[in-house]
Amino acid sequence: MTQNMTARARFETGMRFEATAGSGHRITLDASRADGGQDRGCRPIEMLLVGLAGCTGMDVISILRKKRQLVTDYEVRVEGRRTESHPMVFTEITIEHVLTGYDLQPEAVARAIRLSEEHYCSVGAMLGKTAHFTQFFRLVNAEAPKTLMSTGTHALITLDSDPEEAPVPQD
């Protein structure tokens, strides 16, 4: 079954357009000053990279949640290299996934990224028609919170003290 999507862009001034997606969300598009714009919005070509970062990021975080990976922060960094002649399509795209969390399993992260690239990310599938992708990830261990409070039992647990320096309970 096919799914139709819509978008429109309304000219404002110079090279600036206000674009509206079928979902109703708006974004300003503009050219650089060197290209006759006022530099007051994203370039349309940049939106392809933004779309790729968001698409693969949503896939990966969804898959990792299903795998019960505790991700506390996630950033997808995308860099694209274009041809020098028009239509100046992307030929190389590098995607870096930087995930922070508790005991993240590298195998689970690698699989989530692979599933996004091979099966789920429609933006990547389209860009992959002209560009070679290089993907990698970095894992950062999240620091345990200094204090955890359970609202159900009102238990307070402090994790920042050295066990050897912890006070010894007195009888």
N, C-alpha and C positions, 0 to 999 in steps of 0.2 A: 504494500500500500504506500503510495506516495504522500508526502506532506508538503503542502505549499506554505511558503513563508514570504513575508513582504517587508519592504523597507522603502523609505522615501527620503529624499534630501531636498531641502528648500534653500535656494540661494538667498544669502543675506546681503553681503557686500564684498568687494574685492574678490577673493577666492574662497571665502567662508560660506559654509553651508551648515544648516541645522538638520541633522539626520534623525529620523524617528524610525525605530524598529517596529515591527508588527505587534510586539508586546507592549508598545507605548513608551518605552524608554528612549530618552533623547541623548544625543552627544553632538558636540560641535566638531566639525571638520574644517581644517584650514591648511593652507600652504605656508611654507617658510617665507620670510621677507624676501629672500633671494629669488623665490619663485613667484613673487607677486602677491603673496598673502600677508597677513598681519601676525602670523604665528600665535593664533588664539584658539587652537584646537589641534587634535590629533591629525596626522596625515592618514589618508585612507589606507595606504600600504602598511602603516604601523598597526592599523586595526586588525590586519591579518595575523600579525604576531601576537597581539593582545588576545585575539580570539583563540589562537592555538594555546597560549598559556592558560587561559581560563578553561578551555575544553579538556585538555589533558589533566589539568589540576583537579577539575571536578571528578573526572573518571578515577584518578588515582586515589583521592581522599575517600571517595565512595567505596572503592574496593578495599582499601586499608581498614575502614570502619567495619566492613563485613568480616574482615580477618581479625578483628578485635585488637588492632594496633592502636596504641595510645599516642596519637599525634597531637602536640600542643601548638605547633607553628609549622607553616608550610609556605614556601615561596617557590614559584616557578619562574626561572629567568630564561628568556628566549633571545637569541641573537640570530639575525639572518643576513646572508650575503646575497646581493643581487647582481645581475648582469649589468654591464656598463651601457649596453644599447637597449633601446626601447623594444619591447614593453618592460624591460628591467624587472624580470621575474626573479623570485628567490631561487637560488641554486644550491645553497648550503644553509641549513638551519641547525643550530646547536641549542639543546634544551637541557638546562641544569635544574634538577629538583633538589631543594634544600629542605630537609625535614627534621624537625625537632620533636622529640618525644621520649617516652619511657620504654626502654628495652625494645626498640624497634628492630625487627628482624630483617636483615638485608635481603634475604631471599623473598620475603613477602613484598618488600618495596620494589625489587627488581621485577617480580611477576606482575605487580599492579601497573608498572610503567609499560611493560611489554604488552599487556592486555589492552591498555589504552591505545598504544601505537598500532597494534595489529588488528584490533576488533572494534573499538568503541569511538575513538575521537574522529568525528567527521571532518573537522577542520584540518587535522593532520593528514587524513586520507586525501583531501583535495590538494593541499600544499605538497604532499609527497609525490604528486604527478610531475612536478618540476624540480623539487629540491631533495637533496640527500640529507637525512636526519642523523645527527649524532646526539645521543642522550646519555646522561650520567646523573648520579645522585650522590649527595653527601648527607650523612646522618649526624645529628648533633644530639647528645644526651641531654635531656631536660634536667635541670636541677630540681631536686625534691624540694617541695615547699618547706619552709622553716617550721610552719605550724599547720597542722590539719585539725579541723574541728568537725566532729560528727554531730549533726543536728539531731539525729535520732537518739543517741545515748549521751549527748553532751560531753563526750570524751575529748580531752585535749591531749594531743600527742606532739611533742616537740622533737624535731629531727636534727636540730643544729648543734646539739651538745655532744661533746666527746664522751663516749660511754665510760671511759676511765675517770672522767671528771664529774660524772653524774653523782648527785648526792646519794648516799647509802641510807635506805630507810631505817629508822630507829624503832626498836621494839617498844 
